[in-house]
Amino acid sequence: MWDFFQEIQLNDLRKRQSDVESATRGARFDRESVEHRLEKLELVCQSLYEILREKGGVSDEELRRKVREIDARDGSADQRMAPGPVTCPKCGAATTAGALNCPQCGATVAPKYPFAP
């Protein structure tokens, strides 16, 4: 009887171990996917900046100044963009940052940060 009980517990532990290993593989894949997307974004940003510098004459200091300005727009200079509510141009109601239409009047609302998710 005792052996039977231990066998049940061992099988349960093996299943849990398998579940944990599966979750770990999934988390590793997610992390690698995010890292790849970040590297691609860095490449695109660098390319855009070099085009601006070469064709538009934008200096490194102008870029740094603009980054600090945009960083401070949400009230906190923390190297993050946290879009707050957007004001509807038609009725003045506050909408969420990701909304495409005003919940009050239905007017189209432009996103505060067009590249934010």
N, C-alpha and C positions, 0 to 999 in steps of 0.2 A: 504494500500500500504506500509506504514511504517513498519507494522508488518511483511509483506512478506519479505522485505529487511533485517530486523533484523534476521529473521529465516534463510535466506541464509547465512548471516554472521556467525550466531551461528553454522550452519552445517559445514561451512568451518573451523571454529576454532576447532570444535570437531574432524574433520578429521586431522587437523594439530597436535592436541594433541595426537591422536592415533598414528600418524606417529612418533612423538617424543618418545612416550613410547615404541614403537616397536624398534626404533633405540637404545634407552637406554638399553633395554633387550639384544640386539645384542652385544652392546659394553661390557656389563657386562659379557656375555658369553665368548667373545674374551679375556677379561682380565683374567678371571678364567682359561681359556685354557692355556694362556701364563704362568700364575703362576704355574699351574700344571706341564707344561713342564720344567720350571725353577727348581722346586723342584726335579723333576726326574733327571735333569742334575746335580744338586748338589749332589744327592745321588750317581750317577755314578762316578762323579769326586772324591768324598770322598772314594768310594770303590777302585778305581784305585790307589789313593795315598796310601791307607793303604796296598795294595798289594805291591806297590813299596817299601814302608818303611820296610815291613816285609820280603820280599823275595830279594829285591835288596839293602837294606841298605840305601835308600835315606833319608837324614835328612830334617827336617823342613826348615833349612837355605838354603839347596840346592834347595828346591822347591821355596822358596821366591826369591832366586837369579834368577832362571830360569823364574819365572813369570815376574820379572822386566826386564830381558833381552828380552823376547818376547814382552812385552808391549812397549819397546822402539824401536823395529824394524821398526815401521812405522814413526819414527821420533818424536813421541810425547808420553811421559810417562803419559798417561791419563786413564789407566786401560781399554783400548779398543784395539781391533785388527782391524785395517783398512788396509786390504791388498791392496797394490798398484799394479802397472802393473807387469806382469810376463814376463821374457825374454824367447823367443823361443830358445831351445837348438840347433836347426838346423840352423836357419837363423839370429837369434839375434833380430828379430822384437819384439816390445813390444805388449803384448796382455792384455786384461782385466783379472782381478784376477780370475773370474769364468769361463773363456774360457777353453774348453777341447782341442781345436785345434787352431793352429796358423792361423790367417786370411790371412797371406801372402803366406806361403808355405804348410799349411795343416798338419804340423807335430803335433803329440800329445804333449800337454803341461801339465806338472804336476802342480796341483794347489799349490799355495804358502802356504796356510793353508788348509790341507785336510779336516778339520772338519768344515770349514766356510760354510755358506749357499750359 
